[in-house]
Amino acid sequence: MSNLTYHDLVSPCDKPVAWLRGEVKTPPFSASARVEAGFVLRRLQRGERLGLPHSRPMPSVASGCHELRIVDGDLNRRIMYYIATDAVVILDVFRKQTETTPNTVLDDCRRRLAEFLKQTQPKKGVRRVSR
């Protein structure tokens, strides 16, 4: 058995994952789909840019927004995410049942992202103190 821990595998350069909604757990994800999602999220944390078939840009939500495509048996699962300067922001986790992403999911992701950016962007005229 390995003596490695999670902290041994995480680099200080890795971006944290900020979960605004949803989770990847078994169930509803199968164990293999959960592992695949974790593997792909780890690649994003390390700064890797992913394309199809793993990730697809979602400019209808915002620039820098994408959806991870996870095949789970005969189900399609999606993880909507945004690449911020200092984090990978999870906007939603859902099961995709049609070819198009539901407008309710897109609207909710836009709203969550706007709130996240509002909370994390420095206010004009206010300086952040660095230590």
C-alpha positions, -999 to +999 in steps of 0.1 A: +000+000+000+013+035-009+021+061+017+010+089-006-017+111+006-039+137-012-015+164-001+015+146-017-004+147-051-014+183-050+010+209-061+009+245-047+005+255-084-027+236-088-059+256-089-085+248-063-120+236-073-148+259-062-181+241-061-211+264-066-236+237-072-237+199-076-214+171-067-198+141-082-206+111-060-218+075-063-247+073-068-259+089-090-226+087-109-213+052-114-179+045-098-161+046-132-178+078-142-168+094-108-132+084-113-132+098-149-147+131-137-121+133-109-093+126-133-104+152-158-110+178-131-074+171-118-061+179-153-080+212-153-066+220-118-031+216-133-038+241-160-044+217-189-067+230-216-091+203-227-110+200-259-134+175-274-143+148-266-137+157-229-147+193-228-167+217-250-167+255-248-200+271-237-198+307-249-236+309-245-229+310-208-197+331-208-163+333-222-141+308-204-171+286-196-171+249-207-189+217-201-171+184-192-187+155-210-188+123-189-203+092-204-218+070-177-230+038-192-259+049-214-263+082-196-246+115-204-235+136-175-222+171-177-202+193-154-204+230-163-173+249-152-155+282-156-118+287-156-111+317-133-076+331-128-071+313-095-097+285-095-118+260-115-154+270-107-181+243-109-213+260-119-235+229-122-235+191-124-264+175-144-276+147-165-280+157-201-311+141-217-313+160-250-289+172-276-292+208-264-284+221-229-317+232-212-322+269-210-328+267-173-293+252-168-278+279-189-296+307-171-287+292-137-251+289-147-250+325-159-265+337-126-241+317-105-211+329-125-222+365-123-226+362-085-192+345-082-175+372-102-193+399-082-181+384-049-145+377-060-136+407-081-120+436-062-142+466-058-132+497-078-111+520-056-104+493-030-070+479-029-063+444-017-035+442+009-008+417+000+013+402+027 
